[in-house]
Every structure is written in structure tokens, then in C-alpha cells.
Amino acid sequence: MRNESEGRPFEWNDRIDHHVFGLGTVTGEPRPAGSAGNGRQATWLIQVTWDDIDRPPSSILSSHLRLISRPDAKGGVYWRNEYQNVLEPALRARQHVNDLMSKAYRGQNGDDVEALKEALSREKAVVFDVVEFLDADERGDHP
């Protein structure tokens, strides 16, 4: 997703133009490729799928691309990526809870039960984020 404060020049599904390779579509999250300094803009590495079917997808510096259009709707690949960004913390939290549950009963460490309670609370918060994402998707908020 575009974050204005980070100055990302392109978003998923943006249509771009390259002076040699032609037209293409941004198909990945922009990654920093260089820092800004001395009044210059930061450089970003942009993943592009080219319209020319003979040209494989590639990563290009943002300074070599020109924005042609920015569709309002994001594609399925974009939303699957966003879902993974929400899902992965929930899966990690679930694994942590599972690990603590196996140690909590009559554990050697008296803090095991308290650690389990804290982990369950954290898991509940990240699972709530997953459910919110899925609810938004069902409402059609992820076109």
C-alpha cells in the first residue's frame, strides 16, 4: 500500500512507462533502493510486469519510470499480499500460544501461566485484525 510519509512513487497496479522497455504494470511492493539526501528524492526498486509478453517481469529503479495511470481498484494479487501481512502475525502469535500451553501446566517456571495469559491477549488482538480484514473483504471494501 502506498504510504505518503515514506514517499513511495508507485503503488500496486499502477500503469507505468519505461523509455526502453515500454508499458507495464507495478506488481509488487516498492522497496527502498537508495536514501534521499542533499535535496534528492529517495530511489525505490519497483517490480514490473511488462506488456511485452517476451520480456520477463523485472525490478526497475523508480527514477527510470513514469506514471501513466493509477487505477482505483487493486487486483487480487495485491489483496492476497495484504491478507498475508495481516495473517502472518496471527499465525506467529498462535504458534507462541501453542508453545506456552504445552509448558503451562505444573510447569517448572511459575511465570508460565502468566506468560500464557499475555500471549493469549496478544493473539486475540492480531486475530481481531484478521477478522476485520475478512469482514471488510466481504463488504466489498477490497475491490
Buried (B, 14 or more C-beta within 10 A) or exposed (E): EBEEEEBBBBBBBBBBBBEEBEEBBBBBBBEBBBEEEEEEEBBBBBBBBBEEEEBEEEEBEBBBBEBEEEEEEBBEEBBEBBBEEBBEBBBEBBEBBEEBEEBBEEBEEEEBBEBBEBBBEBBEEBBEBBEEBBEEBEEEEBE
